[in-house]
Amino acid sequence: MKSRVGIVGHRGYSGAELIRILQHHSRVEMVLLEHREDAGGGGAVRRVQGPPRLPYDPEVVRREGLAVVFLATPPEVSMELAAGLLGAGARVIDLSGAFRLRTPENYTAWYHAPHTQPELLAEAAYGLPEFCRPRIPGARLVANPGCYPTAANLAIRPLVDAGVVDRAAGIVCDAKSGVSGAGRKPSLKTSFCEVTENFSAYSVLHHRHVPEVLQVSGLEEREFSFTAQLLPIDRGILETIYFRATGVASAADLVDLYERRYSGEPFVRLYNPGHLPDLRGVARTNFCDIGVTLDARTGRGVVVSAIDNLVKGAAGQAVQNMNLLLGYPETEALL
């Protein structure tokens, strides 16, 4: 018997990516749940054939026996829907930022809105499998990580855990993303004429993904500087992370450290010392590629971390979490 899973928000970029991945999953059947009319009109996403479309309603979820429902929706919509889905017996994987932070106060500080479901916020498991895997299989609600924090934490936390970062010198994360990271809703700043032939920084010093990096990496806010920048491409995230190293003599030492931490992890790929990843290598995959270099004389270290923001940064990681929830091989439909 295949598990039945639902998608709310299937017309957005992350929702469409979920459909693409799950069409190749041998153990699940999809149902597309219609929550609101798509104000943006038609487009290629509407022409996806196959999965049945049903009106969103908790009773529909119960009647259809949906084991998992993905919420590819804005945070305020995810907060509105999650409790009803859980009450209907489904487990929920939320791709928004609604349940990623640990306290309502932290959410309000970074998202500039009240959190309407503090009990669920406290319950949610953070869904970065490489660091949070033990808690995910038993969770009712999984908060899928943000795209920027996924690339950042996979690069930074092993260094912090190993004590090879001079934390007094701070860590600088220079992050670039394709335009799909802003979502499908039209806006001036992501329109063709604004983005093409252009490159710009945004949300400087106040990006809402910063607290996710802090809570997973163990850094303090004063130790971490993050700047997000918009690339004139459709997808991909590349982060160049600068730090001062201590207690290591070469890039090879750092690569050995990563190899020990990620031994057996199917979706983290490490480059040889001094070699660095690019976006083409991770496009439409669930991999995070990491490369590192070090100037031993000055202690300057640079890590480059690359992911596809719609796959490992969103839908692919959500399917990875679904596989853990349902007891399927973690790599199913992702390799």
Phi, psi and omega in degrees: 000132176276149174280142177261131182230148180245156176232122170256131184090032186287350180272349176281174182296316179292321177297318177297324178292324174301315179300314181302317182288314186290339174298340179256009181268121187281352189244005181227157170239137183265148167229130178265121184261120183273109181263314179220155175295145179277105183294341182278358178085206188280221182119177187299327184298326181293339185269003175298128183256156171118284187296138176293152179246127181230153177293141177290128174193135179305327179291327174296318179299317179293314182297321182280352178065040182288124181283323182220142171236128174271133174253100176261062191229164175296160184305318182294328177286319178299318177296324180292324190262334192301315184297319179296321178293317178297320178295334178275002175096001178271154167266151190238133170244113185259124181270358179270184178271010189299325189236020184278328184267159193272340183227151175300326181295318178294320177300312181297322182296324185260332181258354175056041178203151178290151175265123187267355181227064185297329179295319179289326176301317179292332183277329191300140173267133178283127193263052171258094191304324184298339179237343187237016188304318185302328185274340189291313186302329182267003186279148169272328185229124179244128175268105179293131185294160172290160183291311178300313180296329178300308180296321183290312185292323178296332178274322191271317190299319178301326179291316180295314180300323182278352178071029183257009179254131170282095187291336177294334179276346178081166176238134178246127179243113179257106192244134179235139183226150169289164190290336180299340177297341179275357180089175186271342182298129184297143173207158181298317187292339179251012177287160186303313185293333178280328188268318185295144182059028186221166178200121189216151174266154179209160179050041184295129180070355184224026182289134186292349177276348182303313183296335175294319178296318182296315186287336178269320184282336184086008179280157170270155183301323181291346182267355191228123175246129185228131173228125177265141181223147186259117177272149178278053177225167186278325185211162177115145173230131173231124181243127175255117190244124185251136179206165172259123184270151176219139176081009176231152187251346186201166174298328178298324176299319180292319178297321177299320178300313178296320181298320178294320182289323188254016175302124180087355178279120188286342189245013174246123180244131183252138178269157176297155182308133179084353178256141188233145182281167173224176185288327182300327183290340183247357185303129178061028175235166177262019181273150163248118179260133184231131174228151186218146173222157185213134169264101186296331183294319183256348183079010179283121177246145177227127173245134173247127182237129184231134174219166165272120185295336180270348183249273178299334178273000182198265191293320180296316177295326176296319177291322174304316178293321177300318178300321177292319179299319188264001177078022178268162174305135187299333184269359184305128179071004184245351176238000000 
